Amino acid sequence: MRKTCGKKKTVRLKDLRLLRDPKVRRAYDALAGEYAIAAAVIGARVAAGLTQAELARRMRTTQSAVARLESGRRSPSLKTLQRIAKATGTRAHFEFRP
């Protein structure tokens, strides 16, 4: 099991087998950055003790927009990340790795 935002998530054996396929693995790895951002948004919201609706209100957006960001279906702009940080009482930190 791996830990995600305080909750345990079961990794299915079928998913691990799929990752052995180089094509599937490349596609999975290509999305890793987007899912890392989504996980960071969720983590900041949860740590601040906010629901999606409360975060949305503080950001002056909709709950569905927050849900899209947290699902990884939409990549946030830098401005949106700054609004999330302000709304959650955090600060954004970015880095590039080799």
PDB file as gemmi writes it, atoms N, CA and C in Angstrom:
CRYST1    1.000    1.000    1.000  90.00  90.00  90.00 P 1                      
ATOM      1  N   MET A   1       0.833  -1.189   0.000  1.00  0.00           N  
ATOM      2  CA  MET A   1       0.000   0.000   0.000  1.00  0.00           C  
ATOM      3  C   MET A   1       0.869   1.240   0.000  1.00  0.00           C  
ATOM      4  N   ARG A   2       0.376   2.289  -0.624  1.00  0.00           N  
ATOM      5  CA  ARG A   2       1.079   3.558  -0.571  1.00  0.00           C  
ATOM      6  C   ARG A   2       0.187   4.569   0.117  1.00  0.00           C  
ATOM      7  N   LYS A   3       0.794   5.552   0.730  1.00  0.00           N  
ATOM      8  CA  LYS A   3       0.033   6.541   1.481  1.00  0.00           C  
ATOM      9  C   LYS A   3      -0.204   7.764   0.612  1.00  0.00           C  
ATOM     10  N   THR A   4      -1.456   8.234   0.562  1.00  0.00           N  
ATOM     11  CA  THR A   4      -1.818   9.392  -0.232  1.00  0.00           C  
ATOM     12  C   THR A   4      -2.663  10.321   0.603  1.00  0.00           C  
ATOM     13  N   CYS A   5      -2.136  11.498   0.917  1.00  0.00           N  
ATOM     14  CA  CYS A   5      -2.885  12.521   1.661  1.00  0.00           C  
ATOM     15  C   CYS A   5      -3.538  11.969   2.922  1.00  0.00           C  
ATOM     16  N   GLY A   6      -2.808  11.142   3.673  1.00  0.00           N  
ATOM     17  CA  GLY A   6      -3.334  10.656   4.928  1.00  0.00           C  
ATOM     18  C   GLY A   6      -4.216   9.423   4.809  1.00  0.00           C  
ATOM     19  N   LYS A   7      -4.548   9.010   3.608  1.00  0.00           N  
ATOM     20  CA  LYS A   7      -5.380   7.827   3.416  1.00  0.00           C  
ATOM     21  C   LYS A   7      -4.552   6.743   2.734  1.00  0.00           C  
ATOM     22  N   LYS A   8      -4.802   5.494   3.105  1.00  0.00           N  
ATOM     23  CA  LYS A   8      -4.100   4.398   2.457  1.00  0.00           C  
ATOM     24  C   LYS A   8      -4.850   4.021   1.192  1.00  0.00           C  
ATOM     25  N   LYS A   9      -4.092   3.822   0.138  1.00  0.00           N  
ATOM     26  CA  LYS A   9      -4.692   3.445  -1.135  1.00  0.00           C  
ATOM     27  C   LYS A   9      -4.068   2.137  -1.580  1.00  0.00           C  
ATOM     28  N   THR A  10      -4.895   1.192  -1.939  1.00  0.00           N  
ATOM     29  CA  THR A  10      -4.419  -0.092  -2.392  1.00  0.00           C  
ATOM     30  C   THR A  10      -4.016  -0.003  -3.847  1.00  0.00           C  
ATOM     31  N   VAL A  11      -2.834  -0.491  -4.164  1.00  0.00           N  
ATOM     32  CA  VAL A  11      -2.372  -0.557  -5.544  1.00  0.00           C  
ATOM     33  C   VAL A  11      -2.732  -1.944  -6.055  1.00  0.00           C  
ATOM     34  N   ARG A  12      -3.483  -1.974  -7.152  1.00  0.00           N  
ATOM     35  CA  ARG A  12      -3.914  -3.255  -7.699  1.00  0.00           C  
ATOM     36  C   ARG A  12      -2.776  -3.929  -8.464  1.00  0.00           C  
ATOM     37  N   LEU A  13      -2.673  -5.239  -8.331  1.00  0.00           N  
ATOM     38  CA  LEU A  13      -1.649  -6.015  -9.007  1.00  0.00           C  
ATOM     39  C   LEU A  13      -1.754  -5.828 -10.519  1.00  0.00           C  
ATOM     40  N   LYS A  14      -2.977  -5.741 -11.020  1.00  0.00           N  
ATOM     41  CA  LYS A  14      -3.201  -5.536 -12.454  1.00  0.00           C  
ATOM     42  C   LYS A  14      -2.511  -4.246 -12.921  1.00  0.00           C  
ATOM     43  N   ASP A  15      -2.605  -3.178 -12.122  1.00  0.00           N  
ATOM     44  CA  ASP A  15      -1.977  -1.905 -12.479  1.00  0.00           C  
ATOM     45  C   ASP A  15      -0.460  -2.041 -12.531  1.00  0.00           C  
ATOM     46  N   LEU A  16       0.107  -2.767 -11.595  1.00  0.00           N  
ATOM     47  CA  LEU A  16       1.553  -2.963 -11.589  1.00  0.00           C  
ATOM     48  C   LEU A  16       2.009  -3.756 -12.812  1.00  0.00           C  
ATOM     49  N   ARG A  17       1.245  -4.740 -13.212  1.00  0.00           N  
ATOM     50  CA  ARG A  17       1.586  -5.522 -14.410  1.00  0.00           C  
ATOM     51  C   ARG A  17       1.546  -4.646 -15.653  1.00  0.00           C  
ATOM     52  N   LEU A  18       0.564  -3.762 -15.719  1.00  0.00           N  
ATOM     53  CA  LEU A  18       0.459  -2.866 -16.870  1.00  0.00           C  
ATOM     54  C   LEU A  18       1.691  -1.979 -16.996  1.00  0.00           C  
ATOM     55  N   LEU A  19       2.268  -1.580 -15.877  1.00  0.00           N  
ATOM     56  CA  LEU A  19       3.425  -0.698 -15.892  1.00  0.00           C  
ATOM     57  C   LEU A  19       4.686  -1.370 -16.424  1.00  0.00           C  
ATOM     58  N   ARG A  20       4.651  -2.673 -16.574  1.00  0.00           N  
ATOM     59  CA  ARG A  20       5.786  -3.382 -17.171  1.00  0.00           C  
ATOM     60  C   ARG A  20       5.883  -3.113 -18.674  1.00  0.00           C  
ATOM     61  N   ASP A  21       4.768  -2.763 -19.277  1.00  0.00           N  
ATOM     62  CA  ASP A  21       4.740  -2.441 -20.704  1.00  0.00           C  
ATOM     63  C   ASP A  21       5.402  -1.071 -20.887  1.00  0.00           C  
ATOM     64  N   PRO A  22       6.499  -0.983 -21.660  1.00  0.00           N  
ATOM     65  CA  PRO A  22       7.221   0.288 -21.805  1.00  0.00           C  
ATOM     66  C   PRO A  22       6.347   1.435 -22.312  1.00  0.00           C  
ATOM     67  N   LYS A  23       5.397   1.137 -23.181  1.00  0.00           N  
ATOM     68  CA  LYS A  23       4.508   2.172 -23.715  1.00  0.00           C  
ATOM     69  C   LYS A  23       3.602   2.726 -22.610  1.00  0.00           C  
ATOM     70  N   VAL A  24       3.040   1.837 -21.816  1.00  0.00           N  
ATOM     71  CA  VAL A  24       2.171   2.239 -20.706  1.00  0.00           C  
ATOM     72  C   VAL A  24       2.996   2.996 -19.670  1.00  0.00           C  
ATOM     73  N   ARG A  25       4.198   2.507 -19.406  1.00  0.00           N  
ATOM     74  CA  ARG A  25       5.065   3.155 -18.406  1.00  0.00           C  
ATOM     75  C   ARG A  25       5.420   4.581 -18.821  1.00  0.00           C  
ATOM     76  N   ARG A  26       5.727   4.792 -20.109  1.00  0.00           N  
ATOM     77  CA  ARG A  26       6.041   6.136 -20.592  1.00  0.00           C  
ATOM     78  C   ARG A  26       4.845   7.074 -20.426  1.00  0.00           C  
ATOM     79  N   ALA A  27       3.654   6.577 -20.745  1.00  0.00           N  
ATOM     80  CA  ALA A  27       2.442   7.395 -20.602  1.00  0.00           C  
ATOM     81  C   ALA A  27       2.192   7.717 -19.125  1.00  0.00           C  
ATOM     82  N   TYR A  28       2.380   6.738 -18.264  1.00  0.00           N  
ATOM     83  CA  TYR A  28       2.204   6.932 -16.819  1.00  0.00           C  
ATOM     84  C   TYR A  28       3.203   7.966 -16.296  1.00  0.00           C  
ATOM     85  N   ASP A  29       4.463   7.809 -16.671  1.00  0.00           N  
ATOM     86  CA  ASP A  29       5.498   8.729 -16.211  1.00  0.00           C  
ATOM     87  C   ASP A  29       5.267  10.148 -16.728  1.00  0.00           C  
ATOM     88  N   ALA A  30       4.713  10.265 -17.939  1.00  0.00           N  
ATOM     89  CA  ALA A  30       4.454  11.588 -18.512  1.00  0.00           C  
ATOM     90  C   ALA A  30       3.415  12.358 -17.695  1.00  0.00           C  
ATOM     91  N   LEU A  31       2.542  11.653 -17.008  1.00  0.00           N  
ATOM     92  CA  LEU A  31       1.494  12.291 -16.203  1.00  0.00           C  
ATOM     93  C   LEU A  31       1.892  12.498 -14.738  1.00  0.00           C  
ATOM     94  N   ALA A  32       3.052  12.015 -14.358  1.00  0.00           N  
ATOM     95  CA  ALA A  32       3.463  12.069 -12.952  1.00  0.00           C  
ATOM     96  C   ALA A  32       3.481  13.496 -12.407  1.00  0.00           C  
ATOM     97  N   GLY A  33       3.954  14.453 -13.193  1.00  0.00           N  
ATOM     98  CA  GLY A  33       4.010  15.840 -12.742  1.00  0.00           C  
ATOM     99  C   GLY A  33       2.635  16.417 -12.474  1.00  0.00           C  
ATOM    100  N   GLU A  34       1.694  16.110 -13.356  1.00  0.00           N  
ATOM    101  CA  GLU A  34       0.331  16.612 -13.181  1.00  0.00           C  
ATOM    102  C   GLU A  34      -0.307  16.044 -11.928  1.00  0.00           C  
ATOM    103  N   TYR A  35      -0.085  14.756 -11.688  1.00  0.00           N  
ATOM    104  CA  TYR A  35      -0.664  14.151 -10.490  1.00  0.00           C  
ATOM    105  C   TYR A  35       0.032  14.626  -9.224  1.00  0.00           C  
ATOM    106  N   ALA A  36       1.309  14.971  -9.316  1.00  0.00           N  
ATOM    107  CA  ALA A  36       2.021  15.514  -8.153  1.00  0.00           C  
ATOM    108  C   ALA A  36       1.438  16.872  -7.769  1.00  0.00           C  
ATOM    109  N   ILE A  37       1.106  17.692  -8.763  1.00  0.00           N  
ATOM    110  CA  ILE A  37       0.489  18.990  -8.490  1.00  0.00           C  
ATOM    111  C   ILE A  37      -0.883  18.786  -7.861  1.00  0.00           C  
ATOM    112  N   ALA A  38      -1.662  17.866  -8.419  1.00  0.00           N  
ATOM    113  CA  ALA A  38      -2.993  17.591  -7.874  1.00  0.00           C  
ATOM    114  C   ALA A  38      -2.888  17.128  -6.420  1.00  0.00           C  
ATOM    115  N   ALA A  39      -1.928  16.256  -6.137  1.00  0.00           N  
ATOM    116  CA  ALA A  39      -1.740  15.759  -4.768  1.00  0.00           C  
ATOM    117  C   ALA A  39      -1.327  16.895  -3.829  1.00  0.00           C  
ATOM    118  N   ALA A  40      -0.512  17.817  -4.316  1.00  0.00           N  
ATOM    119  CA  ALA A  40      -0.094  18.956  -3.495  1.00  0.00           C  
ATOM    120  C   ALA A  40      -1.273  19.869  -3.185  1.00  0.00           C  
ATOM    121  N   VAL A  41      -2.158  20.069  -4.148  1.00  0.00           N  
ATOM    122  CA  VAL A  41      -3.353  20.895  -3.935  1.00  0.00           C  
ATOM    123  C   VAL A  41      -4.238  20.242  -2.878  1.00  0.00           C  
ATOM    124  N   ILE A  42      -4.460  18.955  -3.025  1.00  0.00           N  
ATOM    125  CA  ILE A  42      -5.279  18.222  -2.050  1.00  0.00           C  
ATOM    126  C   ILE A  42      -4.636  18.299  -0.668  1.00  0.00           C  
ATOM    127  N   GLY A  43      -3.332  18.079  -0.610  1.00  0.00           N  
ATOM    128  CA  GLY A  43      -2.629  18.105   0.668  1.00  0.00           C  
ATOM    129  C   GLY A  43      -2.736  19.459   1.365  1.00  0.00           C  
ATOM    130  N   ALA A  44      -2.588  20.541   0.601  1.00  0.00           N  
ATOM    131  CA  ALA A  44      -2.692  21.888   1.184  1.00  0.00           C  
ATOM    132  C   ALA A  44      -4.103  22.144   1.692  1.00  0.00           C  
ATOM    133  N   ARG A  45      -5.090  21.712   0.920  1.00  0.00           N  
ATOM    134  CA  ARG A  45      -6.495  21.923   1.318  1.00  0.00           C  
ATOM    135  C   ARG A  45      -6.812  21.147   2.589  1.00  0.00           C  
ATOM    136  N   VAL A  46      -6.425  19.884   2.624  1.00  0.00           N  
ATOM    137  CA  VAL A  46      -6.711  19.028   3.779  1.00  0.00           C  
ATOM    138  C   VAL A  46      -5.978  19.536   5.022  1.00  0.00           C  
ATOM    139  N   ALA A  47      -4.708  19.922   4.855  1.00  0.00           N  
ATOM    140  CA  ALA A  47      -3.932  20.436   5.987  1.00  0.00           C  
ATOM    141  C   ALA A  47      -4.547  21.715   6.549  1.00  0.00           C  
ATOM    142  N   ALA A  48      -5.190  22.506   5.683  1.00  0.00           N  
ATOM    143  CA  ALA A  48      -5.853  23.738   6.128  1.00  0.00           C  
ATOM    144  C   ALA A  48      -7.235  23.454   6.712  1.00  0.00           C  
ATOM    145  N   GLY A  49      -7.670  22.189   6.637  1.00  0.00           N  
ATOM    146  CA  GLY A  49      -8.970  21.813   7.182  1.00  0.00           C  
ATOM    147  C   GLY A  49     -10.140  22.333   6.373  1.00  0.00           C  
ATOM    148  N   LEU A  50      -9.944  22.444   5.062  1.00  0.00           N  
ATOM    149  CA  LEU A  50     -10.984  22.998   4.188  1.00  0.00           C  
ATOM    150  C   LEU A  50     -11.631  21.929   3.325  1.00  0.00           C  
ATOM    151  N   THR A  51     -12.893  22.111   3.037  1.00  0.00           N  
ATOM    152  CA  THR A  51     -13.560  21.296   2.030  1.00  0.00           C  
ATOM    153  C   THR A  51     -13.273  21.930   0.670  1.00  0.00           C  
ATOM    154  N   GLN A  52     -13.604  21.218  -0.392  1.00  0.00           N  
ATOM    155  CA  GLN A  52     -13.448  21.797  -1.732  1.00  0.00           C  
ATOM    156  C   GLN A  52     -14.283  23.067  -1.855  1.00  0.00           C  
ATOM    157  N   ALA A  53     -15.485  23.045  -1.312  1.00  0.00           N  
ATOM    158  CA  ALA A  53     -16.373  24.216  -1.398  1.00  0.00           C  
ATOM    159  C   ALA A  53     -15.785  25.409  -0.643  1.00  0.00           C  
ATOM    160  N   GLU A  54     -15.197  25.152   0.532  1.00  0.00           N  
ATOM    161  CA  GLU A  54     -14.595  26.241   1.302  1.00  0.00           C  
ATOM    162  C   GLU A  54     -13.378  26.823   0.588  1.00  0.00           C  
ATOM    163  N   LEU A  55     -12.546  25.946   0.018  1.00  0.00           N  
ATOM    164  CA  LEU A  55     -11.395  26.423  -0.748  1.00  0.00           C  
ATOM    165  C   LEU A  55     -11.860  27.241  -1.942  1.00  0.00           C  
ATOM    166  N   ALA A  56     -12.874  26.752  -2.629  1.00  0.00           N  
ATOM    167  CA  ALA A  56     -13.410  27.465  -3.794  1.00  0.00           C  
ATOM    168  C   ALA A  56     -13.892  28.859  -3.407  1.00  0.00           C  
ATOM    169  N   ARG A  57     -14.599  28.955  -2.288  1.00  0.00           N  
ATOM    170  CA  ARG A  57     -15.094  30.253  -1.820  1.00  0.00           C  
ATOM    171  C   ARG A  57     -13.935  31.214  -1.564  1.00  0.00           C  
ATOM    172  N   ARG A  58     -12.906  30.722  -0.906  1.00  0.00           N  
ATOM    173  CA  ARG A  58     -11.746  31.567  -0.611  1.00  0.00           C  
ATOM    174  C   ARG A  58     -11.012  31.995  -1.879  1.00  0.00           C  
ATOM    175  N   MET A  59     -11.053  31.140  -2.899  1.00  0.00           N  
ATOM    176  CA  MET A  59     -10.377  31.448  -4.160  1.00  0.00           C  
ATOM    177  C   MET A  59     -11.268  32.228  -5.124  1.00  0.00           C  
ATOM    178  N   ARG A  60     -12.533  32.380  -4.745  1.00  0.00           N  
ATOM    179  CA  ARG A  60     -13.531  33.009  -5.619  1.00  0.00           C  
ATOM    180  C   ARG A  60     -13.690  32.251  -6.935  1.00  0.00           C  
ATOM    181  N   THR A  61     -13.909  30.953  -6.772  1.00  0.00           N  
ATOM    182  CA  THR A  61     -14.172  30.085  -7.914  1.00  0.00           C  
ATOM    183  C   THR A  61     -15.243  29.094  -7.493  1.00  0.00           C  
ATOM    184  N   THR A  62     -15.432  28.049  -8.271  1.00  0.00           N  
ATOM    185  CA  THR A  62     -16.467  27.057  -7.967  1.00  0.00           C  
ATOM    186  C   THR A  62     -15.851  25.778  -7.398  1.00  0.00           C  
ATOM    187  N   GLN A  63     -16.672  25.035  -6.694  1.00  0.00           N  
ATOM    188  CA  GLN A  63     -16.230  23.749  -6.152  1.00  0.00           C  
ATOM    189  C   GLN A  63     -15.845  22.809  -7.286  1.00  0.00           C  
ATOM    190  N   SER A  64     -16.562  22.860  -8.395  1.00  0.00           N  
ATOM    191  CA  SER A  64     -16.241  21.965  -9.513  1.00  0.00           C  
ATOM    192  C   SER A  64     -14.881  22.296 -10.123  1.00  0.00           C  
ATOM    193  N   ALA A  65     -14.489  23.575 -10.108  1.00  0.00           N  
ATOM    194  CA  ALA A  65     -13.158  23.956 -10.604  1.00  0.00           C  
ATOM    195  C   ALA A  65     -12.072  23.371  -9.703  1.00  0.00           C  
ATOM    196  N   VAL A  66     -12.301  23.411  -8.389  1.00  0.00           N  
ATOM    197  CA  VAL A  66     -11.351  22.818  -7.442  1.00  0.00           C  
ATOM    198  C   VAL A  66     -11.284  21.306  -7.664  1.00  0.00           C  
ATOM    199  N   ALA A  67     -12.420  20.670  -7.865  1.00  0.00           N  
ATOM    200  CA  ALA A  67     -12.453  19.219  -8.105  1.00  0.00           C  
ATOM    201  C   ALA A  67     -11.658  18.857  -9.357  1.00  0.00           C  
ATOM    202  N   ARG A  68     -11.771  19.660 -10.409  1.00  0.00           N  
ATOM    203  CA  ARG A  68     -11.003  19.395 -11.644  1.00  0.00           C  
ATOM    204  C   ARG A  68      -9.503  19.509 -11.388  1.00  0.00           C  
ATOM    205  N   LEU A  69      -9.101  20.503 -10.598  1.00  0.00           N  
ATOM    206  CA  LEU A  69      -7.680  20.655 -10.263  1.00  0.00           C  
ATOM    207  C   LEU A  69      -7.183  19.452  -9.462  1.00  0.00           C  
ATOM    208  N   GLU A  70      -7.993  19.015  -8.510  1.00  0.00           N  
ATOM    209  CA  GLU A  70      -7.588  17.906  -7.647  1.00  0.00           C  
ATOM    210  C   GLU A  70      -7.615  16.559  -8.357  1.00  0.00           C  
ATOM    211  N   SER A  71      -8.355  16.458  -9.439  1.00  0.00           N  
ATOM    212  CA  SER A  71      -8.407  15.195 -10.171  1.00  0.00           C  
ATOM    213  C   SER A  71      -7.232  15.043 -11.125  1.00  0.00           C  
ATOM    214  N   GLY A  72      -6.533  16.148 -11.385  1.00  0.00           N  
ATOM    215  CA  GLY A  72      -5.434  16.109 -12.340  1.00  0.00           C  
ATOM    216  C   GLY A  72      -5.893  16.301 -13.769  1.00  0.00           C  
ATOM    217  N   ARG A  73      -7.210  16.508 -13.972  1.00  0.00           N  
ATOM    218  CA  ARG A  73      -7.743  16.695 -15.328  1.00  0.00           C  
ATOM    219  C   ARG A  73      -7.440  18.079 -15.870  1.00  0.00           C  
ATOM    220  N   ARG A  74      -7.081  18.997 -14.996  1.00  0.00           N  
ATOM    221  CA  ARG A  74      -6.792  20.362 -15.419  1.00  0.00           C  
ATOM    222  C   ARG A  74      -5.509  20.823 -14.740  1.00  0.00           C  
ATOM    223  N   SER A  75      -4.592  21.356 -15.518  1.00  0.00           N  
ATOM    224  CA  SER A  75      -3.344  21.869 -14.956  1.00  0.00           C  
ATOM    225  C   SER A  75      -3.533  23.326 -14.552  1.00  0.00           C  
ATOM    226  N   PRO A  76      -3.200  23.663 -13.323  1.00  0.00           N  
ATOM    227  CA  PRO A  76      -3.391  25.040 -12.863  1.00  0.00           C  
ATOM    228  C   PRO A  76      -2.304  25.971 -13.402  1.00  0.00           C  
ATOM    229  N   SER A  77      -2.671  27.217 -13.573  1.00  0.00           N  
ATOM    230  CA  SER A  77      -1.700  28.243 -13.947  1.00  0.00           C  
ATOM    231  C   SER A  77      -0.924  28.636 -12.692  1.00  0.00           C  
ATOM    232  N   LEU A  78       0.155  29.379 -12.879  1.00  0.00           N  
ATOM    233  CA  LEU A  78       0.917  29.871 -11.740  1.00  0.00           C  
ATOM    234  C   LEU A  78       0.044  30.772 -10.874  1.00  0.00           C  
ATOM    235  N   LYS A  79      -0.775  31.590 -11.503  1.00  0.00           N  
ATOM    236  CA  LYS A  79      -1.671  32.479 -10.763  1.00  0.00           C  
ATOM    237  C   LYS A  79      -2.647  31.670  -9.899  1.00  0.00           C  
ATOM    238  N   THR A  80      -3.177  30.588 -10.442  1.00  0.00           N  
ATOM    239  CA  THR A  80      -4.099  29.734  -9.686  1.00  0.00           C  
ATOM    240  C   THR A  80      -3.383  29.089  -8.508  1.00  0.00           C  
ATOM    241  N   LEU A  81      -2.155  28.625  -8.717  1.00  0.00           N  
ATOM    242  CA  LEU A  81      -1.392  28.029  -7.618  1.00  0.00           C  
ATOM    243  C   LEU A  81      -1.140  29.054  -6.513  1.00  0.00           C  
ATOM    244  N   GLN A  82      -0.903  30.295  -6.895  1.00  0.00           N  
ATOM    245  CA  GLN A  82      -0.712  31.352  -5.900  1.00  0.00           C  
ATOM    246  C   GLN A  82      -2.006  31.616  -5.131  1.00  0.00           C  
ATOM    247  N   ARG A  83      -3.145  31.556  -5.810  1.00  0.00           N  
ATOM    248  CA  ARG A  83      -4.439  31.740  -5.140  1.00  0.00           C  
ATOM    249  C   ARG A  83      -4.713  30.597  -4.167  1.00  0.00           C  
ATOM    250  N   ILE A  84      -4.335  29.381  -4.556  1.00  0.00           N  
ATOM    251  CA  ILE A  84      -4.502  28.221  -3.672  1.00  0.00           C  
ATOM    252  C   ILE A  84      -3.646  28.408  -2.423  1.00  0.00           C  
ATOM    253  N   ALA A  85      -2.401  28.823  -2.622  1.00  0.00           N  
ATOM    254  CA  ALA A  85      -1.498  29.043  -1.483  1.00  0.00           C  
ATOM    255  C   ALA A  85      -2.069  30.084  -0.528  1.00  0.00           C  
ATOM    256  N   LYS A  86      -2.538  31.178  -1.064  1.00  0.00           N  
ATOM    257  CA  LYS A  86      -3.105  32.236  -0.219  1.00  0.00           C  
ATOM    258  C   LYS A  86      -4.337  31.721   0.522  1.00  0.00           C  
ATOM    259  N   ALA A  87      -5.204  30.991  -0.173  1.00  0.00           N  
ATOM    260  CA  ALA A  87      -6.445  30.491   0.419  1.00  0.00           C  
ATOM    261  C   ALA A  87      -6.198  29.444   1.499  1.00  0.00           C  
ATOM    262  N   THR A  88      -5.069  28.722   1.401  1.00  0.00           N  
ATOM    263  CA  THR A  88      -4.771  27.667   2.374  1.00  0.00           C  
ATOM    264  C   THR A  88      -3.754  28.104   3.425  1.00  0.00           C  
ATOM    265  N   GLY A  89      -3.304  29.359   3.332  1.00  0.00           N  
ATOM    266  CA  GLY A  89      -2.327  29.849   4.300  1.00  0.00           C  
ATOM    267  C   GLY A  89      -0.960  29.211   4.132  1.00  0.00           C  
ATOM    268  N   THR A  90      -0.631  28.851   2.910  1.00  0.00           N  
ATOM    269  CA  THR A  90       0.658  28.213   2.623  1.00  0.00           C  
ATOM    270  C   THR A  90       1.407  29.067   1.608  1.00  0.00           C  
ATOM    271  N   ARG A  91       2.563  28.594   1.204  1.00  0.00           N  
ATOM    272  CA  ARG A  91       3.279  29.241   0.112  1.00  0.00           C  
ATOM    273  C   ARG A  91       3.702  28.164  -0.865  1.00  0.00           C  
ATOM    274  N   ALA A  92       3.708  28.509  -2.123  1.00  0.00           N  
ATOM    275  CA  ALA A  92       4.077  27.545  -3.164  1.00  0.00           C  
ATOM    276  C   ALA A  92       5.599  27.481  -3.269  1.00  0.00           C  
ATOM    277  N   HIS A  93       6.110  26.299  -3.541  1.00  0.00           N  
ATOM    278  CA  HIS A  93       7.546  26.071  -3.735  1.00  0.00           C  
ATOM    279  C   HIS A  93       7.696  25.216  -4.972  1.00  0.00           C  
ATOM    280  N   PHE A  94       8.498  25.661  -5.912  1.00  0.00           N  
ATOM    281  CA  PHE A  94       8.694  24.924  -7.154  1.00  0.00           C  
ATOM    282  C   PHE A  94      10.172  24.629  -7.332  1.00  0.00           C  
ATOM    283  N   GLU A  95      10.466  23.515  -7.988  1.00  0.00           N  
ATOM    284  CA  GLU A  95      11.843  23.212  -8.320  1.00  0.00           C  
ATOM    285  C   GLU A  95      11.882  22.320  -9.551  1.00  0.00           C  
ATOM    286  N   PHE A  96      12.992  22.356 -10.212  1.00  0.00           N  
ATOM    287  CA  PHE A  96      13.212  21.501 -11.367  1.00  0.00           C  
ATOM    288  C   PHE A  96      14.272  20.478 -10.991  1.00  0.00           C  
ATOM    289  N   ARG A  97      14.024  19.247 -11.353  1.00  0.00           N  
ATOM    290  CA  ARG A  97      14.972  18.159 -11.011  1.00  0.00           C  
ATOM    291  C   ARG A  97      15.436  17.473 -12.283  1.00  0.00           C  
ATOM    292  N   PRO A  98      16.647  16.950 -12.254  1.00  0.00           N  
ATOM    293  CA  PRO A  98      17.154  16.219 -13.438  1.00  0.00           C  
ATOM    294  C   PRO A  98      16.447  14.893 -13.605  1.00  0.00           C  
TER     295      PRO A  98                                                      
END                                                                             
